[in-house]
């Protein structure tokens, strides 16, 4: 089992969310969970990478063409709609998954952009299917699913990843999703969500970003290509 799975369980995540809602500060949460919190993906232990990340968030991303595998499957949530998946590698030979998943935001059809390593995606997919067996997903479980994707990406490879993700999003949109709205959901990991926002905005020449809250007060960023 991956160490991330062992050190940061669903139970710890649910406890984390409850403490945060009760007013615990970031420092109090770190003290409460100790070293285990570094495996949540919500914090980064290596503070010296932050200046580099701030720089990454500001630079222009130019897409780099790469081969990728593609498949689709019926949506687990919305009957009659498809989710799209791609898999690719970078120079470090780690496999990554980029998903464009059909998702309604306040009744508006969008394709939610989700990116992770292959093992993170497999964990997400397994957890999701297990939750769906009982018929409903609680807000805590939904937050837990989102947290699986919040684990920090390898920063040594981040710039190469951004360029390749940009190409895949643009290529997939032009092949299958022209005229549709893309979306990303906000997360506790602000650095990663800002990376996603930059990638999507840099992937298209004419794009409009809109921030919205759903009925549960969750924030989403919607992207309409003009």
Protein Blocks (a to p, Z undefined) as FASTA:
>chain_A
ZZklmmmcfklmmmmmmmmmnopafklmmmmnmmmlmmnopacfblmlmmmmmmmmmmcc
ddddddddddddddfklghiacdddddddfkopacddddddddeehiacdddddddfklm
mmmmmmmmmmmmnopacfklmmmmmmmmmpccdfklmmmmmmmmmmmmmmmmmmmmgoia
cdddddfblmlmmmmmmmmmmmpmbdcddddddfkopacdddddZZ
